[in-house]
Amino acid sequence: MIISSAIIPQPLARLPWRLIWLVALICTIGVVTLYSAAGGSASPWALKQGVTILAFMAVAIGISYIPESFIKQMIFPAYVAILVLLVLVEMIGFVGKGAQRWVDLGFIRLQPSEFMKPAIALVLARFYDLLPASDVRRWRGLWPAAALVFVPAGLILVQPDLGTAMMVMLGGVTVMFIAGLPMWYFGSAAAAAAVAGPILFSMMHDYQRKRVLIFLDPEADPLGAGYHISQSKIAIGSGGIWGKGYLNGSQSHLDYLPEGHTDFVFATFVEEWGLVGGALLIFAFFMVIRWGMNVSKGAKTRFGQLAAAGLTATIFFYVSINLMMVMGLAPVVGIPLPLVSFGGSAVMTVMICLGILMSLERQSRTRTTIA
């Protein structure tokens, strides 16, 4: 949907307004939910989140004007820079909540692993763009790509940040799959992971093992490790079809639901707005992901196709992992619901993805017009 330049200036008229309105709807739901989670107060979450969203939306629109050629030139240097930051995290990183994930630059506390989520999709898209098509199904189409994925994933895993490491690996594997690697590669990797599962489980931190065990048996420790999932399910179920009404959620307002403004914000929202509200939010995310896949389908270059698919997959995994986690269908791994949960990191990552997607969509549309 493109708005006529007679109404607004042409640079703004050429923006994908259908996507922007969808994102605005999701962000509005997030801010409204955070206002409720704070007991009907704009502070400490709703106002700050609104400002963060507006700032990064402006960044996304700015990114949308960057040419694809410049993105191609910058992706390898950017990838290396993020790797260096990940190494610095291990050396001099700031420790918070038992994890070492941030670099304190004085004026800002940076979490480099967030930048790696879109970067891994872009760097693999560029790698397969440069690789001759005849080499994709050969060994040289696998091992460099695997190294590009597993080196940062390993650095993130030791922070420890299992959720982000998993996101990086899933995003990378998605691009490798779409690039055309043989299926037996993925089948072999899945079989190896299944065999190595017990070993990997034994290497996890105690709290990570508890999360897996509670996922398999949520009632084993309902007042301890299973408390988050149990209370989340109660909140979602108590919302019924239409919800308890705005500002009337008891689980979040009475502090039964932990992290009701971050990782479990979906449970807070559904308790008040019910199945209907939850379905609307999920549908809005579905439409955003559908738009991203259409960008990949319509891209005129191999880089554009792979990059758009990888960036869209990043958003998809963000949403799907959080929803599965909140509903008890996956272990709790600390993945927020993007644009809805409180916190700037997820907003930044998703807005970067959307900005680059808008850039690829704009250039694809331009090439079509010229042709």
VMD Tcl script that draws the C-alpha trace (Angstrom):
set ca {
  {0.00 0.00 0.00}
  {1.56 3.27 -1.14}
  {-0.04 6.60 -0.21}
  {-0.34 9.25 -2.91}
  {2.44 11.85 -2.90}
  {-0.31 14.51 -3.19}
  {-1.08 13.86 0.47}
  {2.42 13.49 1.88}
  {5.94 14.00 0.42}
  {6.96 11.32 -2.08}
  {9.85 9.85 0.02}
  {7.32 9.07 2.75}
  {4.63 8.06 0.27}
  {6.89 5.30 -1.05}
  {7.13 3.61 2.36}
  {5.26 0.29 2.86}
  {2.46 1.77 4.94}
  {0.61 -1.52 5.33}
  {3.60 -2.90 7.22}
  {4.03 0.31 9.22}
  {0.40 0.25 10.38}
  {0.74 -3.41 11.38}
  {3.87 -2.66 13.38}
  {2.14 0.37 14.93}
  {-0.77 -1.87 16.00}
  {1.58 -4.39 17.64}
  {3.56 -1.63 19.38}
  {0.36 0.01 20.62}
  {-0.78 -3.30 22.10}
  {2.60 -3.55 23.81}
  {2.50 -0.07 25.33}
  {-1.14 -0.46 26.44}
  {-0.31 -3.80 28.08}
  {2.73 -2.35 29.86}
  {0.54 0.49 31.16}
  {-1.82 -2.09 32.63}
  {1.01 -4.25 34.00}
  {2.24 -1.20 35.95}
  {-1.18 -0.88 37.57}
  {-2.45 1.89 35.33}
  {0.70 3.97 35.27}
  {2.78 5.19 32.34}
  {5.90 4.65 34.39}
  {8.15 2.82 34.74}
  {7.54 0.85 31.54}
  {4.95 2.20 29.11}
  {6.34 5.71 28.58}
  {9.94 4.54 28.22}
  {8.89 1.77 25.83}
  {6.92 4.21 23.69}
  {9.91 6.53 23.34}
  {12.17 3.57 22.51}
  {9.77 2.35 19.82}
  {9.50 5.77 18.17}
  {13.28 6.17 18.17}
  {13.95 2.79 16.59}
  {11.07 3.17 14.14}
  {12.86 6.29 12.89}
  {16.05 4.24 12.64}
  {14.22 1.54 10.64}
  {12.84 4.13 8.21}
  {16.34 5.57 7.82}
  {17.77 2.09 7.13}
  {15.10 1.57 4.46}
  {16.85 4.17 2.28}
  {20.24 2.39 2.38}
  {21.08 0.77 -0.98}
  {21.49 -2.99 -1.18}
  {25.00 -2.51 -2.60}
  {26.09 -0.66 0.56}
  {24.60 -3.38 2.79}
  {26.61 -5.96 0.84}
  {29.82 -3.99 1.29}
  {29.35 -3.50 5.01}
  {28.08 -6.88 6.18}
  {31.44 -8.69 6.49}
  {33.15 -5.80 8.36}
  {30.06 -5.49 10.58}
  {30.09 -9.24 11.29}
  {33.77 -9.10 12.29}
  {33.13 -6.05 14.50}
  {30.31 -7.87 16.31}
  {32.56 -10.90 16.82}
  {35.20 -8.64 18.37}
  {32.56 -7.21 20.71}
  {31.50 -10.74 21.69}
  {35.12 -11.53 22.58}
  {35.29 -8.29 24.60}
  {32.20 -9.41 26.49}
  {34.15 -12.45 27.68}
  {37.16 -10.32 28.63}
  {35.70 -7.17 30.18}
  {31.94 -7.65 29.93}
  {29.47 -6.30 32.48}
  {27.88 -8.98 34.67}
  {24.18 -8.72 35.47}
  {21.61 -11.27 36.72}
  {24.28 -13.98 36.74}
  {25.23 -13.51 33.09}
  {28.02 -11.68 31.31}
  {26.35 -10.32 28.17}
  {27.07 -6.58 28.00}
  {29.93 -4.25 27.11}
  {29.87 -1.01 29.09}
  {30.96 1.80 26.76}
  {30.27 4.50 29.33}
  {27.45 6.25 27.51}
  {25.63 2.99 26.72}
  {25.59 -0.62 27.89}
  {25.68 -2.69 24.69}
  {24.57 -6.30 24.20}
  {26.50 -7.39 21.07}
  {24.64 -10.71 20.78}
  {21.50 -8.80 19.75}
  {23.27 -7.43 16.67}
  {24.33 -10.95 15.69}
  {20.70 -12.04 15.13}
  {20.21 -9.99 11.94}
  {23.93 -10.08 11.10}
  {24.04 -13.88 10.81}
  {21.24 -13.85 8.23}
  {22.94 -11.11 6.22}
  {26.47 -12.57 6.32}
  {25.25 -16.00 5.18}
  {23.14 -14.41 2.44}
  {26.25 -12.58 1.24}
  {28.35 -15.77 1.47}
  {25.94 -17.74 -0.72}
  {25.56 -14.74 -3.01}
  {29.31 -14.85 -3.67}
  {29.54 -18.65 -3.83}
  {29.11 -20.13 -7.32}
  {25.81 -21.99 -7.62}
  {27.66 -25.19 -8.53}
  {29.47 -25.17 -5.16}
  {26.42 -24.80 -2.93}
  {25.78 -28.54 -2.68}
  {29.47 -29.33 -2.20}
  {31.52 -29.38 1.00}
  {32.71 -25.80 0.44}
  {29.09 -24.69 0.62}
  {28.77 -26.07 4.15}
  {31.86 -25.67 6.31}
  {32.48 -21.90 5.90}
  {28.79 -21.21 6.57}
  {28.82 -23.54 9.58}
  {31.86 -21.71 10.97}
  {30.14 -18.33 10.46}
  {27.22 -19.63 12.55}
  {28.86 -21.69 15.27}
  {31.68 -19.32 16.25}
  {29.34 -16.51 17.41}
  {26.80 -19.02 18.74}
  {29.53 -20.58 20.88}
  {30.65 -17.20 22.21}
  {27.06 -16.34 23.10}
  {26.42 -19.74 24.70}
  {29.23 -19.30 27.23}
  {27.85 -15.93 28.47}
  {25.53 -17.91 29.17}
  {22.62 -17.00 26.88}
  {21.01 -20.16 25.54}
  {18.02 -18.35 24.02}
  {20.06 -15.93 21.91}
  {22.51 -18.66 20.86}
  {19.57 -20.75 19.71}
  {18.14 -17.79 17.79}
  {21.46 -17.25 15.99}
  {21.70 -20.93 15.06}
  {18.10 -21.14 13.88}
  {18.47 -18.02 11.74}
  {21.68 -19.34 10.21}
  {20.27 -22.81 9.53}
  {17.24 -21.22 7.84}
  {19.42 -19.33 5.36}
  {21.54 -22.44 4.72}
  {18.38 -24.45 4.05}
  {16.91 -21.88 1.67}
  {20.27 -21.55 -0.09}
  {19.86 -25.14 -1.26}
  {22.17 -27.28 0.87}
  {21.42 -31.03 0.60}
  {18.76 -32.29 2.98}
  {20.99 -35.04 4.31}
  {23.19 -32.35 5.92}
  {20.28 -31.26 8.10}
  {19.14 -34.82 8.76}
  {22.64 -35.80 9.86}
  {22.92 -32.73 12.09}
  {19.55 -33.51 13.70}
  {20.59 -37.13 14.33}
  {23.92 -36.01 15.80}
  {22.13 -33.52 18.06}
  {19.78 -36.26 19.27}
  {22.71 -38.56 20.08}
  {24.64 -35.75 21.77}
  {21.54 -34.59 23.69}
  {22.38 -36.31 27.00}
  {25.95 -34.95 26.86}
  {24.75 -31.42 26.10}
  {22.18 -31.71 28.89}
  {24.89 -32.62 31.39}
  {26.94 -29.58 30.30}
  {24.10 -27.14 30.94}
  {23.95 -24.88 33.97}
  {21.72 -26.07 36.80}
  {19.01 -23.51 36.06}
  {18.98 -24.53 32.38}
  {18.56 -28.20 33.26}
  {15.72 -27.30 35.61}
  {13.95 -25.44 32.79}
  {14.12 -28.50 30.54}
  {12.91 -30.84 33.29}
  {10.06 -28.49 34.22}
  {9.04 -28.29 30.56}
  {8.76 -32.09 30.51}
  {6.89 -32.17 33.84}
  {5.51 -28.70 34.75}
  {3.82 -29.95 37.93}
  {7.02 -31.37 39.41}
  {7.86 -28.07 41.15}
  {4.86 -25.73 40.82}
  {6.10 -23.33 43.50}
  {9.72 -23.36 42.40}
  {11.19 -23.83 38.92}
  {7.75 -24.47 37.41}
  {6.14 -21.38 38.91}
  {6.54 -19.18 35.82}
  {4.88 -21.63 33.44}
  {2.12 -22.58 35.88}
  {1.14 -18.97 36.54}
  {1.36 -18.11 32.84}
  {-1.06 -20.91 31.97}
  {-3.43 -19.78 34.73}
  {-3.36 -16.21 33.42}
  {-4.00 -17.26 29.83}
  {-6.76 -19.71 30.78}
  {-8.51 -17.29 33.12}
  {-8.88 -14.80 30.27}
  {-11.43 -17.00 28.55}
  {-12.85 -15.86 25.21}
  {-13.18 -12.12 25.82}
  {-10.86 -11.55 28.77}
  {-11.39 -10.02 32.19}
  {-11.29 -6.49 30.82}
  {-8.58 -3.87 30.52}
  {-6.79 -3.11 33.81}
  {-8.63 -6.02 35.46}
  {-6.01 -8.77 35.19}
  {-5.53 -10.34 38.61}
  {-2.49 -12.55 37.93}
  {-0.28 -9.65 36.86}
  {-1.71 -6.96 39.15}
  {-1.42 -9.14 42.24}
  {2.13 -10.18 41.25}
  {1.31 -13.86 40.82}
  {2.71 -13.76 37.28}
  {6.50 -13.19 37.30}
  {7.99 -11.07 34.50}
  {4.50 -10.05 33.38}
  {5.96 -7.02 31.60}
  {8.86 -8.81 29.85}
  {9.03 -12.48 28.89}
  {5.43 -13.28 29.95}
  {3.74 -10.14 28.68}
  {1.56 -12.22 26.33}
  {-0.04 -13.89 29.36}
  {-0.72 -10.44 30.85}
  {-2.35 -9.31 27.61}
  {-4.49 -12.43 27.08}
  {-5.75 -12.43 30.66}
  {-7.30 -9.02 30.03}
  {-8.27 -9.36 26.35}
  {-8.95 -13.09 26.12}
  {-8.67 -15.47 23.20}
  {-9.95 -12.81 20.80}
  {-7.22 -10.34 21.76}
  {-4.51 -13.01 21.67}
  {-5.64 -14.19 18.23}
  {-5.59 -10.61 16.93}
  {-2.01 -10.08 18.14}
  {-0.84 -13.38 16.65}
  {-2.56 -12.53 13.36}
  {-0.80 -9.15 13.27}
  {2.56 -10.88 13.69}
  {1.57 -13.40 11.01}
  {0.88 -10.58 8.56}
  {4.25 -8.98 9.28}
  {6.02 -12.31 8.67}
  {3.94 -12.89 5.54}
  {4.99 -9.46 4.24}
  {8.64 -10.33 4.87}
  {8.39 -13.62 2.97}
  {6.74 -11.78 0.08}
  {9.77 -9.44 0.03}
  {12.00 -12.52 -0.26}
  {9.80 -13.96 -3.00}
  {9.85 -10.72 -4.98}
  {13.56 -9.92 -4.58}
  {15.47 -9.71 -7.85}
  {18.86 -10.78 -6.48}
  {20.01 -13.92 -4.72}
  {21.31 -11.83 -1.82}
  {17.95 -10.10 -1.49}
  {16.04 -13.39 -1.50}
  {18.24 -15.04 1.14}
  {18.63 -11.93 3.31}
  {14.89 -11.22 3.37}
  {14.08 -14.84 4.19}
  {16.69 -14.93 6.97}
  {15.59 -11.64 8.54}
  {11.94 -12.70 8.40}
  {12.87 -16.02 10.00}
  {14.57 -14.10 12.81}
  {11.32 -12.27 13.57}
  {9.36 -15.53 13.26}
  {11.59 -17.36 15.75}
  {11.38 -14.42 18.16}
  {7.59 -14.60 18.16}
  {7.10 -18.36 17.98}
  {9.63 -19.26 20.69}
  {8.16 -16.70 23.11}
  {4.57 -17.82 22.48}
  {5.48 -21.49 22.86}
  {7.42 -20.70 26.03}
  {4.54 -18.73 27.58}
  {2.02 -21.47 26.73}
  {4.23 -24.22 28.14}
  {5.04 -25.72 24.74}
  {8.78 -24.99 25.03}
  {11.27 -24.54 27.90}
  {11.69 -21.04 29.33}
  {14.71 -19.56 27.53}
  {14.29 -15.84 28.14}
  {13.14 -14.76 24.66}
  {10.86 -11.67 24.87}
  {7.87 -11.00 22.62}
  {9.26 -8.39 20.22}
  {7.64 -4.93 20.18}
  {5.38 -5.98 23.06}
  {7.69 -6.98 25.94}
  {9.42 -4.19 27.83}
  {13.05 -3.69 26.80}
  {14.95 -1.98 24.04}
  {17.11 -4.87 22.81}
  {14.33 -6.81 21.07}
  {12.85 -3.58 19.67}
  {16.24 -2.65 18.24}
  {16.79 -6.07 16.65}
  {13.35 -6.29 15.06}
  {13.46 -2.69 13.80}
  {16.85 -3.33 12.18}
  {15.37 -6.41 10.49}
  {12.33 -4.44 9.32}
  {14.45 -1.54 8.11}
  {16.62 -3.79 5.94}
  {13.52 -5.62 4.68}
  {11.98 -2.28 3.68}
  {15.22 -1.40 1.89}
  {15.18 -4.68 -0.05}
  {11.48 -4.24 -0.86}
  {12.03 -0.67 -2.07}
  {14.87 -1.66 -4.40}
  {12.96 -4.66 -5.71}
  {10.04 -2.37 -6.51}
  {12.39 0.14 -8.16}
  {13.97 -2.53 -10.37}
  {10.49 -3.73 -11.39}
  {9.45 -0.17 -12.32}
  {12.60 0.40 -14.38}
  {12.18 -2.94 -16.15}
}
mol new
graphics top color blue
foreach p $ca { graphics top sphere $p radius 0.5 }
foreach p [lrange $ca 0 end-1] q [lrange $ca 1 end] { graphics top cylinder $p $q radius 0.2 }
display resetview
